[in-house]
Amino acid sequence: MFSPAARLATKRLLEIRRALRPSLALASPAVAARSLSTALNYHIDSPDNNPDMPWEFSEANMKRVKEILSHYPSNYKQSAVIPLLDLAQQQHGGWLPVSAMNAVAKIMEVAPIRVYEVATFYSMFNRTKVGKYHLLVCGTTPCMIRGSREIEDALLKHLGVKRNEVTKDGMFSVGEMECMGCCVNAPMIVVADYSNGSEGYSYNYYEDVTPKRVVEIVEMLRKGEKLPAGTQNPDRIRSGPAGGNTTLLREPKPPPCRDLDAC
Protein backbone atom coordinates (compact mmCIF):
# COMPACT_ATOMS: atom_id res chain seq x y z
CA MET A 1 0.00 0.00 0.00
CA PHE A 2 1.18 3.50 -0.80
CA SER A 3 1.42 6.08 1.96
CA PRO A 4 -0.96 9.10 1.86
CA ALA A 5 1.98 11.33 0.85
CA ALA A 6 2.87 9.04 -2.07
CA ARG A 7 -0.76 8.95 -3.24
CA LEU A 8 -0.96 12.76 -3.06
CA ALA A 9 2.30 13.11 -5.03
CA THR A 10 0.98 10.72 -7.70
CA LYS A 11 -2.25 12.68 -7.93
CA ARG A 12 -0.37 15.95 -8.38
CA LEU A 13 1.86 14.44 -11.08
CA LEU A 14 -1.19 13.26 -13.02
CA GLU A 15 -2.70 16.75 -12.76
CA ILE A 16 0.52 18.26 -14.14
CA ARG A 17 0.58 15.74 -17.00
CA ARG A 18 -3.03 16.60 -17.92
CA ALA A 19 -2.30 20.34 -17.79
CA LEU A 20 0.76 19.99 -20.01
CA ARG A 21 -0.67 17.50 -22.49
CA PRO A 22 -1.94 20.09 -25.04
CA SER A 23 1.42 21.86 -25.21
CA LEU A 24 3.36 18.61 -25.19
CA ALA A 25 1.46 17.39 -28.22
CA LEU A 26 2.97 20.25 -30.23
CA ALA A 27 6.49 19.72 -28.92
CA SER A 28 9.17 17.43 -30.28
CA PRO A 29 9.52 14.07 -28.50
CA ALA A 30 12.79 15.14 -26.86
CA VAL A 31 11.25 18.35 -25.51
CA ALA A 32 8.03 16.66 -24.46
CA ALA A 33 9.87 13.99 -22.50
CA ARG A 34 11.67 16.64 -20.47
CA SER A 35 9.00 19.31 -20.10
CA LEU A 36 7.55 17.72 -16.98
CA SER A 37 10.48 18.96 -14.95
CA THR A 38 12.75 21.87 -15.81
CA ALA A 39 14.66 21.19 -12.59
CA LEU A 40 16.29 18.00 -13.91
CA ASN A 41 19.79 18.34 -15.27
CA TYR A 42 20.42 16.43 -18.49
CA HIS A 43 22.80 16.35 -21.42
CA ILE A 44 21.98 15.96 -25.10
CA ASP A 45 24.84 15.35 -27.53
CA SER A 46 25.39 18.12 -30.07
CA PRO A 47 28.09 18.79 -32.70
CA ASP A 48 30.04 21.02 -30.29
CA ASN A 49 29.29 19.11 -27.08
CA ASN A 50 29.61 15.34 -27.12
CA PRO A 51 31.90 12.71 -25.55
CA ASP A 52 33.72 12.04 -28.83
CA MET A 53 35.17 15.53 -29.06
CA PRO A 54 38.86 15.62 -28.12
CA TRP A 55 39.61 17.80 -25.11
CA GLU A 56 42.68 18.18 -22.95
CA PHE A 57 44.29 20.81 -20.77
CA SER A 58 46.85 23.03 -22.43
CA GLU A 59 50.50 22.53 -21.57
CA ALA A 60 50.48 25.58 -19.30
CA ASN A 61 47.30 24.47 -17.56
CA MET A 62 48.63 20.93 -17.05
CA LYS A 63 51.29 22.51 -14.85
CA ARG A 64 48.51 24.16 -12.88
CA VAL A 65 46.65 20.84 -12.70
CA LYS A 66 49.71 19.19 -11.14
CA GLU A 67 50.06 22.08 -8.71
CA ILE A 68 46.39 21.79 -7.70
CA LEU A 69 46.66 18.02 -7.21
CA SER A 70 49.72 18.50 -5.00
CA HIS A 71 47.45 20.06 -2.37
CA TYR A 72 45.67 16.74 -1.78
CA PRO A 73 46.79 13.26 -0.67
CA SER A 74 47.31 10.94 -3.65
CA ASN A 75 44.39 8.76 -2.57
CA TYR A 76 42.06 11.81 -2.40
CA LYS A 77 42.65 13.31 -5.83
CA GLN A 78 38.89 13.54 -6.30
CA SER A 79 38.89 16.39 -3.80
CA ALA A 80 40.35 18.57 -6.57
CA VAL A 81 37.24 18.26 -8.73
CA ILE A 82 36.01 21.84 -8.19
CA PRO A 83 39.27 23.70 -8.90
CA LEU A 84 39.96 21.43 -11.90
CA LEU A 85 36.50 22.05 -13.35
CA ASP A 86 36.96 25.77 -12.78
CA LEU A 87 40.28 25.69 -14.65
CA ALA A 88 38.72 23.68 -17.50
CA GLN A 89 35.89 26.19 -17.74
CA GLN A 90 38.33 29.10 -17.91
CA GLN A 91 40.29 27.37 -20.69
CA HIS A 92 37.16 26.57 -22.69
CA GLY A 93 35.81 30.10 -22.84
CA GLY A 94 33.48 30.01 -19.85
CA TRP A 95 31.61 26.73 -20.22
CA LEU A 96 32.15 23.01 -19.69
CA PRO A 97 31.53 20.52 -22.50
CA VAL A 98 31.06 16.91 -21.46
CA SER A 99 34.43 16.01 -22.98
CA ALA A 100 36.14 18.43 -20.55
CA MET A 101 34.36 16.76 -17.64
CA ASN A 102 35.56 13.40 -18.92
CA ALA A 103 39.13 14.71 -19.08
CA VAL A 104 38.89 15.86 -15.45
CA ALA A 105 37.52 12.45 -14.43
CA LYS A 106 40.42 10.72 -16.16
CA ILE A 107 42.98 12.88 -14.36
CA MET A 108 41.38 12.18 -10.99
CA GLU A 109 40.92 8.48 -11.81
CA VAL A 110 37.22 8.46 -10.97
CA ALA A 111 34.08 7.50 -12.86
CA PRO A 112 32.81 10.39 -15.04
CA ILE A 113 29.53 10.48 -13.08
CA ARG A 114 31.49 11.73 -10.06
CA VAL A 115 32.41 14.80 -12.07
CA TYR A 116 29.00 15.21 -13.73
CA GLU A 117 27.25 15.32 -10.35
CA VAL A 118 29.45 18.22 -9.23
CA ALA A 119 29.21 20.14 -12.51
CA THR A 120 25.41 19.87 -12.53
CA PHE A 121 25.02 20.79 -8.85
CA TYR A 122 26.89 24.10 -8.75
CA SER A 123 25.39 26.94 -10.79
CA MET A 124 28.85 28.51 -11.21
CA PHE A 125 29.66 25.81 -13.76
CA ASN A 126 28.16 26.68 -17.13
CA ARG A 127 27.24 23.71 -19.32
CA THR A 128 26.20 25.80 -22.29
CA LYS A 129 28.05 28.57 -24.10
CA VAL A 130 28.34 31.97 -22.47
CA GLY A 131 29.68 35.28 -23.73
CA LYS A 132 33.28 36.38 -23.46
CA TYR A 133 31.95 38.60 -20.70
CA HIS A 134 29.44 36.70 -18.59
CA LEU A 135 27.44 39.14 -16.48
CA LEU A 136 25.88 37.70 -13.32
CA VAL A 137 23.23 39.67 -11.44
CA CYS A 138 22.76 38.92 -7.75
CA GLY A 139 19.13 37.95 -7.19
CA THR A 140 19.06 37.42 -3.43
CA THR A 141 16.74 39.44 -1.17
CA PRO A 142 18.99 42.42 -0.24
CA CYS A 143 19.91 43.03 -3.87
CA MET A 144 16.33 42.45 -5.00
CA ILE A 145 15.06 45.04 -2.53
CA ARG A 146 17.69 47.46 -3.81
CA GLY A 147 16.67 47.02 -7.45
CA SER A 148 18.43 43.96 -8.91
CA ARG A 149 15.43 43.19 -11.14
CA GLU A 150 15.72 46.63 -12.73
CA ILE A 151 19.47 46.03 -13.14
CA GLU A 152 18.83 42.76 -14.98
CA ASP A 153 16.09 44.29 -17.12
CA ALA A 154 18.42 47.13 -18.16
CA LEU A 155 21.14 44.66 -19.19
CA LEU A 156 18.79 42.38 -21.13
CA LYS A 157 17.13 45.29 -22.92
CA HIS A 158 20.44 46.95 -23.81
CA LEU A 159 21.97 43.71 -25.10
CA GLY A 160 18.80 42.48 -26.80
CA VAL A 161 18.91 39.02 -25.21
CA LYS A 162 17.04 36.91 -22.70
CA ARG A 163 18.60 35.54 -19.55
CA ASN A 164 21.35 32.97 -20.36
CA GLU A 165 21.35 33.88 -24.05
CA VAL A 166 24.53 35.02 -25.79
CA THR A 167 24.65 38.15 -27.95
CA LYS A 168 25.08 37.57 -31.68
CA ASP A 169 28.67 38.79 -31.58
CA GLY A 170 29.47 36.32 -28.78
CA MET A 171 30.61 39.11 -26.47
CA PHE A 172 28.02 39.10 -23.68
CA SER A 173 25.61 36.91 -21.78
CA VAL A 174 23.55 37.61 -18.67
CA GLY A 175 22.77 35.17 -15.87
CA GLU A 176 21.65 35.22 -12.26
CA MET A 177 23.69 34.33 -9.20
CA GLU A 178 22.58 33.95 -5.64
CA CYS A 179 24.15 35.79 -2.69
CA MET A 180 27.70 36.94 -3.41
CA GLY A 181 28.34 38.23 0.10
CA CYS A 182 28.28 41.98 -0.61
CA CYS A 183 24.82 42.75 0.76
CA VAL A 184 25.99 46.04 2.29
CA ASN A 185 26.83 47.26 -1.23
CA ALA A 186 23.66 45.98 -2.90
CA PRO A 187 22.74 45.78 -5.72
CA MET A 188 25.73 44.20 -7.42
CA ILE A 189 26.84 42.24 -10.45
CA VAL A 190 29.84 40.07 -11.28
CA VAL A 191 31.71 40.14 -14.58
CA ALA A 192 33.41 36.85 -15.41
CA ASP A 193 35.94 37.76 -18.10
CA TYR A 194 36.75 34.81 -20.40
CA SER A 195 38.00 36.98 -23.26
CA ASN A 196 41.66 36.02 -22.76
CA GLY A 197 41.38 32.38 -21.71
CA SER A 198 42.56 31.03 -18.38
CA GLU A 199 45.71 33.19 -18.48
CA GLY A 200 43.73 36.45 -18.47
CA TYR A 201 40.67 35.25 -16.57
CA SER A 202 39.15 37.59 -13.99
CA TYR A 203 36.04 37.54 -11.81
CA ASN A 204 35.27 41.02 -10.53
CA TYR A 205 32.51 42.47 -8.35
CA TYR A 206 30.79 45.73 -9.27
CA GLU A 207 28.72 47.04 -6.39
CA ASP A 208 26.22 49.87 -5.78
CA VAL A 209 25.24 49.69 -9.44
CA THR A 210 22.29 51.37 -11.13
CA PRO A 211 20.55 50.54 -14.42
CA LYS A 212 22.45 53.40 -16.05
CA ARG A 213 25.78 52.29 -14.61
CA VAL A 214 25.54 48.66 -15.75
CA VAL A 215 24.92 49.83 -19.32
CA GLU A 216 28.02 52.01 -19.04
CA ILE A 217 29.98 49.00 -17.74
CA VAL A 218 28.88 46.95 -20.77
CA GLU A 219 30.03 49.64 -23.17
CA MET A 220 33.37 50.02 -21.38
CA LEU A 221 33.91 46.27 -21.68
CA ARG A 222 32.99 46.41 -25.35
CA LYS A 223 35.68 49.04 -25.92
CA GLY A 224 38.26 47.05 -23.95
CA GLU A 225 38.54 49.71 -21.25
CA LYS A 226 39.71 48.79 -17.76
CA LEU A 227 36.96 49.02 -15.15
CA PRO A 228 37.31 50.08 -11.52
CA ALA A 229 36.04 47.08 -9.56
CA GLY A 230 34.17 47.37 -6.26
CA THR A 231 31.68 50.06 -5.34
CA GLN A 232 30.48 52.26 -8.19
CA ASN A 233 29.27 54.93 -5.75
CA PRO A 234 31.85 57.75 -5.75
CA ASP A 235 30.75 58.80 -2.25
CA ARG A 236 31.75 55.47 -0.71
CA ILE A 237 35.10 53.87 0.06
CA ARG A 238 34.80 50.10 -0.18
CA SER A 239 31.94 49.20 2.18
CA GLY A 240 32.03 52.39 4.22
CA PRO A 241 29.01 54.70 4.48
CA ALA A 242 28.35 57.33 1.83
CA GLY A 243 30.02 60.56 2.85
CA GLY A 244 32.69 58.86 4.94
CA ASN A 245 32.94 57.16 8.31
CA THR A 246 31.15 58.58 11.32
CA THR A 247 32.73 56.13 13.78
CA LEU A 248 36.10 54.39 14.10
CA LEU A 249 37.83 57.58 13.04
CA ARG A 250 41.13 56.78 14.77
CA GLU A 251 43.22 53.75 15.65
CA PRO A 252 41.46 51.75 18.37
CA LYS A 253 42.99 51.77 21.82
CA PRO A 254 44.70 48.52 22.76
CA PRO A 255 43.37 46.57 25.73
CA PRO A 256 44.97 47.56 29.05
CA CYS A 257 46.57 44.13 29.38
CA ARG A 258 47.16 41.75 26.47
CA ASP A 259 48.20 38.89 28.73
CA LEU A 260 44.72 37.96 29.88
CA ASP A 261 46.00 35.33 32.28
CA ALA A 262 48.05 37.98 34.07
CA CYS A 263 45.21 40.51 34.39
VEXFIKE-198016 format. One record per residue (C-alpha): residue in three letters; x, y, z. Coordinates in steps of 0.001 Angstrom, whole numbers, plus 500000, padded with zeros to 6 digits. Layout:
// residues N
alaXYZ;...
END
This chain:
// residues 263
met500000500000500000;phe501177503502499199;ser501415506085501959;pro499044509102501862;ala501976511332500852;ala502865509043497935;arg499243508947496764;leu499045512759496941;ala502295513109494968;thr500976510721492299;lys497753512676492068;arg499634515951491624;leu501862514444488922;leu498815513264486979;glu497297516754487238;ile500517518264485864;arg500580515742483004;arg496969516604482080;ala497699520342482206;leu500764519993479986;arg499331517504477509;pro498058520091474958;ser501423521860474785;leu503362518606474807;ala501463517389471780;leu502970520254469771;ala506493519723471076;ser509172517432469718;pro509525514072471500;ala512787515139473137;val511246518352474486;ala508032516659475537;ala509868513986477501;arg511674516641479532;ser508996519308479897;leu507547517715483022;ser510482518963485052;thr512745521873484192;ala514662521191487406;leu516285518002486091;asn519793518337484726;tyr520416516432481514;his522800516354478585;ile521980515957474903;asp524844515351472469;ser525387518119469925;pro528094518787467297;asp530041521021469710;asn529292519109472925;asn529612515339472883;pro531898512712474453;asp533715512036471175;met535168515533470940;pro538863515621471880;trp539614517804474892;glu542678518181477047;phe544294520806479227;ser546853523033477573;glu550500522529478426;ala550478525582480699;asn547304524466482442;met548625520931482950;lys551292522505485146;arg548508524164487116;val546654520845487297;lys549710519194488861;glu550065522075491290;ile546385521792492303;leu546656518016492787;ser549724518499494996;his547453520064497627;tyr545670516743498217;pro546792513260499332;ser547311510940496355;asn544387508760497429;tyr542064511813497598;lys542651513309494174;gln538887513535493697;ser538886516393496203;ala540345518568493429;val537237518259491270;ile536006521836491806;pro539273523697491098;leu539960521429488102;leu536503522048486651;asp536965525766487217;leu540279525687485351;ala538721523680482503;gln535887526194482264;gln538334529099482086;gln540293527372479314;his537159526565477309;gly535807530096477164;gly533477530005480147;trp531607526732479782;leu532146523012480313;pro531535520518477501;val531056516915478541;ser534433516006477023;ala536142518429479446;met534358516756482357;asn535557513395481083;ala539130514712480920;val538888515860484555;ala537522512453485572;lys540422510718483839;ile542977512884485636;met541380512176489008;glu540918508482488188;val537220508461489030;ala534080507502487144;pro532808510388484961;ile529528510483486917;arg531492511729489944;val532413514805487926;tyr529002515215486275;glu527251515317489645;val529445518218490769;ala529209520136487487;thr525413519873487472;phe525021520790491151;tyr526886524102491247;ser525390526939489212;met528846528511488791;phe529661525809486240;asn528158526675482872;arg527243523709480679;thr526199525803477709;lys528049528565475903;val528342531974477533;gly529675535277476268;lys533279536383476536;tyr531945538601479297;his529441536696481414;leu527436539141483524;leu525877537702486681;val523234539671488561;cys522764538922492248;gly519129537954492814;thr519057537416496568;thr516740539439498826;pro518988542420499764;cys519913543026496129;met516328542450494996;ile515065545044497474;arg517688547460496194;gly516668547015492552;ser518426543964491088;arg515431543185488857;glu515723546628487273;ile519469546028486864;glu518832542755485025;asp516088544293482879;ala518417547130481843;leu521140544657480811;leu518790542380478874;lys517134545290477085;his520435546951476194;leu521973543713474895;gly518802542476473205;val518914539015474790;lys517039536914477296;arg518601535537480451;asn521347532970479644;glu521352533881475949;val524532535024474207;thr524647538147472052;lys525077537569468321;asp528669538794468425;gly529472536318471223;met530613539110473535;phe528019539096476319;ser525605536907478220;val523554537612481329;gly522770535170484125;glu521648535218487736;met523688534331490797;glu522580533954494363;cys524147535793497314;met527701536942496586;gly528341538227500098;cys528277541982499391;cys524821542746500759;val525987546035502292;asn526829547256498774;ala523660545980497096;pro522743545779494280;met525732544204492585;ile526843542243489547;val529835540072488720;val531706540135485422;ala533407536849484589;asp535937537756481898;tyr536752534810479604;ser537998536985476740;asn541660536024477237;gly541381532378478288;ser542563531032481616;glu545711533189481522;gly543729536451481532;tyr540666535251483427;ser539150537594486006;tyr536045537539488186;asn535265541023489470;tyr532513542466491652;tyr530790545733490726;glu528716547037493609;asp526217549869494224;val525238549693490558;thr522289551370488868;pro520547550539485582;lys522448553401483949;arg525782552294485395;val525536548659484254;val524915549829480681;glu528023552013480964;ile529976549005482261;val528885546951479233;glu530034549643476832;met533369550024478622;leu533914546273478321;arg532988546406474647;lys535683549039474083;gly538256547048476051;glu538536549707478747;lys539714548790482236;leu536964549018484850;pro537312550075488475;ala536040547079490438;gly534174547375493738;thr531678550064494656;gln530479552265491808;asn529268554928494249;pro531847557751494253;asp530748558800497750;arg531749555469499290;ile535099553871500059;arg534799550102499817;ser531936549204502184;gly532029552392504219;pro529012554704504478;ala528347557326501827;gly530018560556502849;gly532690558859504943;asn532940557160508312;thr531152558584511325;thr532731556133513777;leu536101554390514096;leu537832557576513035;arg541128556780514774;glu543221553748515646;pro541460551754518367;lys542990551767521822;pro544705548516522760;pro543366546566525732;pro544972547556529052;cys546568544132529382;arg547162541751526468;asp548204538886528730;leu544715537961529880;asp545999535333532284;ala548047537984534073;cys545210540513534392;
END
